[in-house]
Amino acid sequence: MVFEPKDKEIFRKILRNQEAFSGVRIVTYCLMSNHFHLLLEVPDRETLAPLDEEGLLAVLPLLYSGDVVEGVKQELERARAAGDEPWQREILSRYERRRGDLGLFLKEVKLRITFYMNKRLGRTGTLWEGRYKSVLVEDCEQALLTISAYIDLNPIRAGIVAKPEDYRWCGYAEALAGGRLAQRARDGLGLILSEALQDPDFRHDWRRTSARYRMFLYEEGQEVTAGPDLGQRGRRGMKAEVVDAVLEQGGAMPVRQALRHRVRYFCDGAALGTAAFVNEVFEREQALRMRFGEKRTSGARRMRGADWGELRVLRDLQKDVMET
């Protein structure tokens, strides 16, 4: 059991950086203490926009140090100054051929985690037991929902947490946290529903996709009592009454459950109350030019992560709305 919480944070950052560079989409994931699970959408490489100099220099910092990025930048400048187009294309192709490749994506992820862990633990050599195992999954709702739930329910089956949203290093919990960084997780989970297979814009509608996925996740995660007489094996999971409550609520997270998390709105939201109250605070501070820029024209912002009713906040948080 080598991966501690701080290691999982680094692990997730490496995954997301590789995703942004390679174009291989992480639909959902789960980082455990000695292994990980990923559901990935591997793009047709012909659909990826080709890298130009500006695009390359924008993504390189996700993978390399400032010295490496500066070296590539200077090489591109020399090639441009020499009017040597084949040289310029060769530089771009070094990185272009690595995009949209599943094998290279996982090789880079495993290699970078190994470097990080070896440095932290003061060790050398390999970290992983062997080559990764992979399964090809059809892009239909039943298959995608089933494999996604299997991945997000790993901490439940391992007895680490009682509910999937309580384990912060999985796609579902990251999506629930809200904010800018959670959008990738939300888009990934939105992708697995049948509507998204027909309408690409559907995957971005978290209000519609979150409830549906939550209901399926809880149904799949219900505990099973062992029945030796019937040859039935037991399985850890959530109590039947917990699952029934989620289904009755249509998949919405109630406020009382959201309050079990550290809700950052309550310390970083700047103002909390009805829309009228928050707008009044906004107008007063705008008149005094105390907090917000001229481009912002409205005050009240909806709270994310649960059904907060009529409550609004002044500050729209961009990261980790709810922390476990």
N, C-alpha and C positions, 0 to 999 in steps of 0.2 A: 504494500500500500504506500506508494511513493508520492502521489500528487496531493499536496496540501491545498487549502483554499487559495493561498497566494499563487501557487503554481497553476491552478485552474484558471485564474484570472489572466495570467500570461498566455496560457494555452488558448483561451478564447480569443485573445487579441491576435495571436498568430493565425488562427483559423480565419478570422474576419479580414485580416490583411491579405492573406493568400486568396480569399474569395474575391476581394476587390481587384486584385491584380490579374487573376487568372480567368475570371468570368465563370468559373465553376460555382454554382449557387448552392449555399447550404440551406436546405429546406428545414431541417431541424437537426439537433445534435444532443448528446449527453456526455459529459466528462465525468468519469468515475475516478476512484482512487488508484486504479491500476489498469484501466483500459478506457476506450472511448467508442462511441457510436456516431456515425454520420449518415444522414440521408442527403444525397447530393443530386443535383440536376446538372448533367454535363451537356454543355451547349454544342450545337453544330458549329464547328470552328469557322465556317464560312459566314455565319451570322454575326460574328464578333466584329465590331468596328476596328479597322486596322489602326495600329499604333502610329502616331506621328511624333515628332520631337516633343511637342508640348504635352501630349498625353503620356509619353514615356516618362518624362521628368516629373509628372504629377503623381505617378504610381510608384516610382522607384523608392521614394522615402518610406513606403510601407514595408519594404523588404530589406533595405540596405542602409548603412550608416551615411552620414553626411559626406565623408571623404569619398566613398564609392560613387555617390550621386554626383558630386562635383567632378570626379574624374570622367564619368560618362558625358556630362555636360560639356566639358572642355574638349573631349574627343569629337563630339558632334560639331562644336564650333570650328575645330580645325578642318574637319571634312567639308563643312560648308564654305569656309574661307578658301579652300583649295578647289572648290567647284567639283568635288569628286562625289558624284551621286551614287555610284556603286558602293563606295565606302559608307556613305550615309545609310543606304539600304541595308548593308551588312550589319551595322550597329543596331538598327531597329529589329532586324530579323533575329538577333541573338535572344531577344526577349519575346518577340512575336510568336516564335515557335513553341514557347513554353505555355502559351495561353490555351485554355479549352482542353487541356490534357489531364485526364483523371490520374494517371500514374505519376506524372510530375507534380501534380497538386499534393498528393499524399506523401510522395517522397520528400518534398520540401517541408511539409508540416512535421513529419516524423523527425527529419533531420534537425530542424530548428528547435523542436522540443528537446531532442537529445542534447544539443549544444547547451541549451539553457539549464537542463537538469544536471548535466555533468559539471558545469561550472558551479551551480549552487551546492551540489553534494560533494564536490572535490573528487570526482571520479573520472575515469576514462572508459572508452569502449562503447559497445552497443547498449541501448536502453530497452529496445523492443524485443520480444521473444522471437518474432518471425515476421513473415510477410503478412500484410493485412488480408482479411477475408472479405469478399464482396459478393453481393447478390444483385442481379439486374431486376428492377421493379417496373412493372407496366405503369404508364401514366393514366391510370383510371382511379376513381375516387376510393373504391373499396381497398385496393392494394396500397395506395398511398396513405390512407387513414390508418390502416392496420399497422404498417411498418412504422409510421410516425408515433403512434400510441405506444408501440413496443419500446421505442427509443426513449420517449419522454417518461415512461413508467418505470424505467430501470431503478431509480432510487426508491420507489415504492416497493418493488419486488425484493430489493435488497434490505428492506426494513430500515432505511436511513431516515426517511421522513414519512409523515402520515398522508400528505397531499402533494401532488406534483408541483404546485406553485411554490412550495416551501423549499425546493431545491434549486438554487439560483443558477447552477451551471448546466441548464438544459434549455432547449429552444423555447419551450412553452413559458417557463419562468422569465426568460429574457424578454419575450414579447409582452408579458403582463407588466413588466417594470415600466414600460412606457418610455417616451423621450426619443430623441433623434437616433440613438444607437439601437433602440429596440425595433426600428422600422424594418431592418433586414429580417429579423426573426418573424415579425408579423407578416411580411410579404411572403416569407417561406411557407409559413403555416397556411396562409391564404391560398397558396398555389395548389394545395393538395385537394381542395374541394372541387366538385364537378363543375360548378359555375365558372371557376377560374380557368378550367380547361377550354371553355368556350369564349369567355370574356376576360381578357388580360387585366382589365381595370378592377375586376372584382377582388383580386388578391390584395389590393390596397385598402379595402373597406373593412377595417378591423372590427367595427361594431357588428357587422354581420358575420364575419368569419369566426370571431372569438367564441361566441356562444355555441355555435355548432361544433366546433372542435372540442370545447370543454365538455359538452355532453357526451360526445363519443369517447373522450379520454377517460371520463369517470366510469362510464359503462364498462369499458374494457379493463379498467383497473380495480373492479370490485373483487374483494377477497373470495376465495373458493375454499369451502370446508372439505377436508379430506373425508372420503367415504370408502374405506377399505373394502367393504362388502360389494361395492359397485366398481371397484378398481379405479376410483377417482382420487387423484392426487390433490393435496391441498396447495393453495397458492396465497402468498401474502397479498394484501391489497386493502382497499378502503371498505369500511363497513357499509352494509346494504342501506342503512338509513342515511348515511352521508351521500351516497350515490343518488338515492331517491330525492333528497333535498335539492341537489343540483339539477336534476331533471325537472322537478317541479318549478324551479326558478328559470327554466328555459336556458340554462347555461350562464346566466348573469352572476357575477360575484357580488354578494351582499356586502353592505358597508361593514357589518360586524366582523366579517372575515377579513376584509381589507385592513381593518384596524389591527390585526395581528401582526402586520408588517410595519416597518418603519416608514411612515408616509411622509415624504419630504415636503409635501405641500404645507404641513403644519409648522415647519420651521423655515422654509424657504419660499413660501407662496406670497409673501409680502402683505397680502390682505385676503381675508377669507369671509365669505358671507353671500348674500343674495347678489344677483347681477346689479341691482340698483345701488347697493352699498359699495360694491367694488368699483363701479363706474364713477360714483361720487368721489371716492378716494383718488381714482385716476385723474379726474378732471381737476381736483384741487392741486395735485402734485404737478400736473401739466402746466397749470397757471403759474406755479412757482418755479417751473423748469427744474424740478429737483431730481427726477429719476429717469424719465423716458425721453427718447429722441423725438424729433418733430414728425418723423414718418409714421409713428404709431398713432392711430386715430381712435382706438377703442380700448377699454380697460378690462372688462370681465373675460376670463378664460375658463373653459370647461376643465374639470378635473378628470384625469385619466385613471385607468386601473380598476374602476368599480362604478356602480351606479350611485353617484353622490347626490342624485336628485337635483334640487335647485341651487346647490352650493356652487360658488364660483371663486376663483382666485385671481389675483392681479398678475402674478408671474407665471408664465407658461414654461414649466420645467422641460429641459431638453435631455435629461439623463436620469435614470434610476428613480422613477417616480415612487416606486415601492421597493424597499430593500428588505430582504429576509433577515 
